[in-house]
Each structure stands twice: as structure tokens, then as C-alpha cells.
Amino acid sequence: MNDNEVTDLTAQQKERTITSAVSADIHSDFFKKSHALVFSRLSLSPVEHDIFALLLSRLHKDQWEDFMAGKTPMSPSYEFKSKVLCDWFCVEKEDLYNILYKPSERLAGKKIGVTQEGNSFDFIPLFKRVKYQNGTLTIKPNDELITEYLGISQGHAQIPHKSFRKIKTEHGKRLYTMLCRFKSPHTELHPQTIEDLHGFFGLLDKKGTLLKKTYAVNANFIKRIIKPAIQEIDDKEPSICFLIDEKTGNYGFSYIKEGRKVVGLKFLFQWKLPEKREESKKELTYEDALRTFEDIVDKRCIPSIEEIENLKANLVKIGTEGYEIESGFFTKLREFEDAARDLDA
């Protein structure tokens, strides 16, 4: 083996670290969660949920291309500096250790139950490494789950991370994630069995046995898990409108029964469409392109596909007229276009 071959091998084996030093390094207001992850069996504390959301907000397919193509045996790690962590968790730097150390330690040992054929679950470690030290959080995802992380060949939920972080309970975060999977008016969340909901909300052990027997009583499960989760989302996410079941008066859900027995629930909700999407179509102008440009730069709302196409057609003119198009703009544009297509799906 010559010196060049040794150098090439060393370069291939060096671990890639994606570092986030400031909040601007997290370009999107959304993080994606694949269908498999949304409906997995995974019990996390609220802070653990927010750590996971931070990783997903930074994780992109292009960061994994060399590993997935076999060009390097080392999968990437993600590093978050104290400035990002303080902004994300809304705390001072001196409080980071107390907030993150224990959740990071627990996450390092977490396993996720991913649905397999035959209605079974395969429990796989969520991460290879989670470390918090000297104001820096380092996460190395388990590459066995990269298909689930990236949502390859699956649908996914597009989750606004600011709204997600406002929700403070584990069960509220889980339900909110599920509802985000079905934003489009062309998609529908089907009724969920009580047993599946027990797993979804992290109430089962690996053998499928309830951790607390009290939740075997549907009235207790609904009173302590379902209703508080709906109420918290209702209080903190104005874009979701929960509906009342006419038969029972239940807010946000209806019963699925076999005879007199409740065997499942159907969540009753609607996502409110942005007003601009409900307006009749009109021919878009350069002024419309400027408004869309500002919407994306300031992350104010998700434009329609038509508005984004109009912006693209006018970008050269916008640039020549003195508007600053920053280096990260096209990454934002791509992410907003993905979000707009998800809403139109």
C-alpha cells in the first residue's frame, strides 16, 4: 500500500461532524419525521423529545450520501454548541447541564419499536452515542435507522418546531406529531385501536404489557392521556381546530365500538389553511414575488407552489434591483417548496 492509498483510507475513515454553532445553522422552521417514526413505540420525556427534534431539524439526506453510497464506513455525528442549545431550550448557559445531562444519558440507551411485517415491532437503539460536555451536545444517530430517519420511500410529518417546543407534555408532543402527519385535506388519520394508542403513547413494555394497569380501563386512559393532550394542543396550536362529536359531546375524538365495548378512537380535527391559499387564483406579479421573497426570508408563512414558482421567475430581477439574496436563501427556498408540496399532496 503506497502513501496515497493510506491517505485516502484515512480520509474515508474520518468521522464527519455537522456542527451547529448558532441558531441560523438550523435553516428550517420545520423538522421531518417519517411515518415509521411517527407511529413507532418510543417513550420519551418532554426534554428528550426536544433533543430528538433538534437533531431532526439539522439532519438532511445530503449529509448521508457518502455513507449510503459506501464511500465511507463512518456515519456522521451532529454537534450543537451552547448558543444553539440556549435558544432551543430557552435557558441560560449555566442551566444547560442540569436540563440536558440526565435526558442525554437516558437517550443514549433508548430503543425504538419500529413496525415490522406481521404486526410485530423490532426494537432498535435510537442513537449510537449521546454526549453532553462543556456546553456542547453531540449526537450520533444509529445508521441502522437511517431509512426511518430520512423517511426514504415513506410519507412523513412536517412538524413546526416552535409549536412543538411550546407543548410541554410527552403525550401532547406525541399526539401533535401524529396530527402533523395528516395536514393535507387529501389525507386522513384513520381510527386508532386502543391497543395501538397504548403503544403510541409509550404505555407498554417490550412485551406489549401495560406499564400501569390503571390504563387498561378506557375511562382512565382517556381522562389522563387523551383529553389533556388534546387540551394542550388546543391551547398552544391555533392552526388546529378540534371538532365535537355530536353523539357524545366529546371534544376532539369519537369512540369506535364493537357492540357496547370501546375498541378504538377517531381523532376529530382540521388544520386551518392559510387565508392566502383559500383565495381564488389570480395572475401573480413581480410585487407578489417580492412578498413571497420576504415571507421566506423572514419565515413568516409557507407560500403556495404557484407563489414559489412566481418567485423563481423573478429572482434575477429581485437581485438586480438591490435586494440581498444571502447564501442560505436557496436552502430555505428548497425547504419551503418541500413544505408547500406536502400541503398540496
N, C-alpha and C positions, 0 to 999 in steps of 0.2 A: 504494500500500500504506500503510495507516494504522499508527499506533504499536502498536495492539493486535495487528495481524497480525504485525508484526515481533517483538513479544514472544513470541507463540505459536510462531512459526517457530524462534526462538532456543531456546525451551524444548524443542521437538521434537528439535532437532539436538544438544542437550547429551547427552554420553555418561553413561549410568548406571553407577556403580561400586558393586558389592556388596562391602562391607568386612567382613573378619573380624578383630576386634581381640583376642578371647580365644577359647579353645577351646570355650567354651559356645555360641559363634555357629555351631558345627558341631553341629547338633541330633541327627544320627543316628549310630548305630554302624555303619551300612552305607553303601556307595555303590553306585549302579546303573550297570551297563554294558550297553548294548544288545547284542543278538545280533550285529549288524553289527560293532560294535567288538570284541566278544569274539573273533570269528573273522577279524578283519582282519589284514593283513600290516603289522606295525609292530614294529620293533626298538628297544627302549628299555633303558637301563641301569637297575639297581635304583632309584637315586635318581630318575631320570626317571619310572619307574613310580609312585613315591610322590608326586611332584609332580602327576602326572596324577590319581591317586586323590584327592589333596587338593582339586583343582578339582571333580571329580565329586561329592565329598561335600558341596560347597556349592552345586552347580548344581541349580536346580529350574525346572520348567516355568513357574511364575507369574512368574519374573524375565524371561521372554522373550515374554510375551503381547503387550505393546505392539509389539515389533519384528515378531513374526509376524503381527500384525493390520494392519501397515502404518501404525501410529500414529506411529512414529518410525523414521528411517533408521539410527539408531545402535544397534548391538547392545551389550549390557552387557560390562563388564570386571569382573574379580574381583581383589581386593586382600587380601593376607594379611600381617598385622603380625608383628613378631618374636616376640611371646608365643605366637601360634599355631604359628609355624614351629618354635620351640624345643620345644614339646610334641609336635608331629607327628613331628619327626625325632630327638627325644630327644638334643638337643645344647644347649650353652650358646650364648648370643647371639654371643659373639666367634668362634664356629666356623661361623656361618651362611654367611658369604661363601665360605669355602673349600669348603663342602659344596654350595652351591646355584649359585654363579656359572656354572661351566662347564656343568653339566646344563641350566641355564636357557638358556644361549646355544645349546646343541645343540637343545633343544626348539623354539626359535624357527624352526629350519629343517627340522624333521621333517615328512615326508609320510606319510600313512596310506593303505594299499592297501585300498579298500573293494570288496567283491564286486559285480560288475555282471552283467547277463544275459549268457548265453553263456559263463559260466565265466571271465570276464575281471576284471581289477582296475583301478579308477580311483584314481590316486594324487593325493591332495588334501592341501594343507598343514593340519596339525593345529591350529595357532594362528595368529592374526594378529599377536600380539605376546606375548613373554615377557620380563619385565624384573625384574632383582633390583637394588635400590639402597637403601642405608642401612637395612637390616633389613626392607624391605618387598618382597614378591614380587607382581608384577602380571601377570595372565594375561588375554588377550583371546582367547576361542575363535573359531575360524573359523565364521562363521554359515552357510557352505555345508554344514557338517556338523551343523547343529543337529538335524536329524531323527535322525541317528545318536547324537548326544549324549543326546537325551531319550528315545530308544527309541520314538518315535511309531510306532504300528501294528506294533510288534515285541515279541518277548519280550525279557527282559533277565536278567542275572545280578545277584543281590543279594549283595554281597561285604562281609563284615565287615572294616572297615579295620584294626582292631588285629591280627587274624590275618594280613592281607595284608602289613602292615608288618613283622611278625616274620620273614616269609620274605625272605631276603636276596639270592637269585639271580634273575637275569632269567628264566630258564627255569622256575624254581619258581613265580614270580609268574604267568607266562603259563598254566601248567598249572592252578594253583589257580583262576584266573579261569574257565577252561573248566569245571572241576568244579563251581564255584559256579553255573554256568548250569543245572545239572541236579540241584538239591537235592531236588525233589519226587519221591516214589516213582512218580508218574504220568508222569514224563518220563525219557527215556533218551538217553544220549550214544551215537550210532551209531559204528561203526568209522570210523577216520580213515585215509585213504591216506597212504603215506609222503611223497608229494609235497606233500600239503596240510599235513602236520606240519612239513615243511621250511619252508614259508611261514609257518605259525603261530608257529614258534619264532624267526622272524627270520633264517633262514639263507640266504635268497635275495636276489639283487639285483632291480632293477625289471624286468629281462628274464626273471626266473624261473630264473636260473642260480645254482647253489650258490656261496656266497662262499668256502667251504672244501671242496675236493674230497674230503677225508677223510670227510665226512658222506655221500658217495654210497655208502659201504659201510655197510649197515644195522647191522652189529655195532658199528661205531664210533659211529654216531648213537645207538643205544640205550644203549651204555655211557656216553657222555659227556653226553648230553642227557636221555634219558627216565628212566633209573634214578636219577640224582642228584636230579632234580626230584621224583620220587615219594618218595624217601627224605626229602627236606627237608620236604615236606608232611606225611608220616607222623610226623616228629619234632615238628612245630610246630602241627598242627591236629588235636586229639583228636576232633573231630566227624566226621572222615572215616575210614572203615575200608577199607583196601585188601585185595583178595582175591587168593588164589593160584590161578594157572592150573593145573588138575590135570594137563594133558598135559605141560607143560614145567617146571612149578615156578616160572615167572616170577612175581614179586611185583608185582601192580598192573596187569598187562597180559597180553594174549594176542596171538598172531600171526594175521593174516589172510593166507592163502596162495592163490596160483594155481599149482597143481602144487606144486613144491618151493620156489617163489620167494615170499619175504615181500613183500607189496604194501601192507600196512597193519597197524594196531594197534587193538585194542579195549581201552580202559581199564576195569579191573575195580575197582569201588569202590562203597561205600554211604555215605550220610550217616546218622549216628546221630540218630534222632528224640529230642527232649527227652522225659524219662520221663513228664512230665505229659500229653503227647499220646497216650501209649500206654495210659493208664488208661481204664477203662470210664467211659462218660458218667454223670454224676450231676447232680442239680439243684443249680445254683450258688446261693450265698448272699451276703449282704452281706459276710461275712468273706472269702469268695473274692474279691469285688470289691476289698476293701482290699489283699489280697495282689497282685492284678493291678495295682492303682494303684502299689504300691511297686515291682513289677517294672519298670514303665515309667519311673517317676521315677528309679530307680537304674540303669536299663538292664541289668537282670540277665539277662533272657531274653525270648524272643518268646512272648507268650501266644497261646492259640488264639483263633479268631474268636469262639467261644462265650464265652470269658472276657472278651474285649473288649466284646462286646455286654452282658454282665452288668455290667461296669464302667460303661458308659454309662448303664445303667438306674439305677445307684446313685450317680452323680456328685453329684447335688443333695444327697443325704443326707451324702455324704462331706464336701462343702463346709460344710454347716450344722453338722457335728459338729467343726469346727475344723481339719480338715486343709487345709494350704495348697496351693492349685492355682495354680501360677505361670503367668505369661503365655505361656511357651514350652511348657506342658504339652500343649496341643491340637495343636501341630505334631508333638511326639513321638508323641502318640496316633495321629495320621494315618499317620505313617511306620511305626509298629509294626503298624498294621492292614494297610497295604500289604504289609509283610513277611510277616504271617500269611497273607494271601490268596495270596501267591506260593507259600508252602509247601503250601497246600491245593490249588493249581491242578493 
